[in-house]
Amino acid sequence: METQNSSYISHYINADHISKRINGVRALNETSFAISKGELFGFIGPDGAGKTTLFRILTTLLLPETGTISLGKYDIVRDFRKVRNIVGYMPGTFSLYSDLSVAENLEFFATIFGTTISENYHLIKDIYSHIEPFKYRKAGNLSGGMKQKLGLSCALIHRPELLVLDEPTTGIDAVSRKEFWDMLKKLKEQNITIIVSTPYMDEAQLCDRVALIQKGNVMQIDTPEAIIQNFDKPLYAVRSQNIYRLIRDLRNWEYSYSAFPYGQYVHMTSNAGEIPISGLQNYLEDKGHEKIDIERITPNIEDCFLDLMLKQ
């Protein structure tokens, strides 16, 4: 886990104690992190965690109230014009021109950055080829997945050093989500640093490292594997006929530390180390539960996130 006092000198991006209020509400609270060149780094957290505010600061669209961020040799406040030339940003909501065609949008963004589509076509070819057959279609008439591909193409057309993607897979189907992450892996091979945010905990596994963020606080930064390995409590998947009553009864059990719904199961941690499954089985039977299923399981990122929330 990285601490607020870590030294970030050798990293490409260094953020030191960033704070920001939005409409009087603290969106970021003394947030610090460091990202290496060429890294695929994820910010994982629910809506309202502070991800979008942080990304708008990173891309020079908002000013931090406290703290500093350096991007290579540039300070994002003092050198904001230079930073904008080396950053590609894809906001969480579709922000291209709906009344322009696919090709017109791409040409527009290429022109803004003083380049051409042909000059950097090799960079976007794998992505743009999916939507090029529809290049004369209005951007507003594209499907969700195609809009994301167009947005990514526009963000890449000037060959940025840093690509910042705010919840790029929200609202698109599972197939398009997988395609999008496959594209990011290929871009990473070209030494483009990628920062991505997502509310989907399963996407954390696709990043080199992740920051788990909640209410403007970075709770932990590490590789997904290390975060899971640091989970320090036995975890059980429990199911019965009445999941709502099951959650209540598990939370009231004297050996329960936490209990959260997870699909058809409830994930429960113990406050007393390893517990006999038979003891939990007997407790639930005494409470009137039927068709009980209990299994000792390995945690995932979502389990780790919820555990860290309880410790805050």
ABEGO torsion letter per residue (X at the ends): XBBAABBAAABABBBBGBBBBBGGBBABBGBBBBBBBGBBBBBBEBBGAGAAAAAAAAAGABBBABEBBBBEABBAAAAAAAAAAABBBBBABBABBAABBAAAAAAAAAAAAGBBAAAAAAAAAAAAAAAAAAAABBAAABBAAAAAAAAAAAAAAAGBABBBBBGAABGBBAAAAAAAAAAAAAAAAAGBBBBBBBABAAAAAABABBBBBBGGBBABBBBAAAAAAABABBBBBBBBABAAAAAAAAAABAABABBBBBEABBBBBBAAEBBBAAAAAAAAAAAGBBGBBBBBBBBBAAAAAAAAAAAX
